Amino acid sequence: MPISRALAIKILRYLDQHRNFYFPFLVMNQEYTEEDDDFVEIEPDEWEMIKGDEKYQTFQLWENLQNLNEETLQLMAKGFIEKISKESLR
């Protein structure tokens, strides 16, 4: 799923500051290596480097569903229920 540069940085920063939070996606970047245009996973602690270098522009989220914990399952369920019901769950 394509995401904006600003959102990628926001996600990476959050994950770096909340290391125990399980995010079931990988933040991927296409400009990470100059040798090819494949997507490369960005680690959360790289958010400041990404923010400081404008060459990083193309980001995607790739699913990484492993070892889902209870909080992650609840967040996913809430999102699906809100989509289906078209109502916000508080």
N, C-alpha and C positions, 0 to 999 in steps of 0.2 A: 504494500500500500504506500503510495507516494505521500510524503509529508514535507512541510516547509522546513527551511533551514532553522528558523526561529523555534519551531516546535521541537525539532531534533535536539537543539541545544538545551531547551527547557527540560526535555525528558532526560537527557544525559546528566544534566546538573542535578535534577531531582534524584536520579538513581545513585549518583555519586554521594549525595548527602544522606541518602536513606538506603544504606547497603543491605539491609535485611528485607527490603521490599522486593517481592518477586514480580517482575514485569514479564509477561509471557511473549515478549517480542524482542527481536534484535534490531538495533539501530544500525542501518547499513548506509555506506556512502560510496558513490561512484568515482569521485575524484581522488581517493586516498592514495592510489599509486599512479605514477605517471607512465609506467610501463604498459599498462593496459586499462581498459575501461570497465573491468569487472567490479561488482560491488564488494566492499570489504566491511566487516563488522567493526563498529566503533565502540570502544570500551568507555564506560561512564567517566572514568578519571581523565579522559581526553577532551572533555567538554570545553575547557578553557583554550586549548590549542585550536579546536575547531572554531570557536567563537572569534579567535584572534586572526584567523586566516580566511580571507574571502574566497579562496579557490574552492573551498568545500561548499557546494551548492545543491547537489542532487542527493536526496535522502529518501530512504524507504524504511518501513517497518516490515520485518519478516517474522512470521510466527515461530515461536520457540516453546511449544507447550510441553513442559517437562516438570515433574514433581510439583504439580499444582497444590498450593496450600489452601486452607479454608478461606482466607481473606480474598485471594485471587478468584476462587470459585464464586464467592458472593458478588464481587465486582462484575465478573463476567455475566452472571445470572441477572443482576440488576440491569445491565446494559441491554441484554436481549429482551427482558420483560418490558423495559421502557420502549424499545423499538417496536415490539409487537403491539403493546397496548396504547402506544402514542401518548403515554402519561408518564410524568416524572415520579419516581419512587424516592421518597425522602428518607 
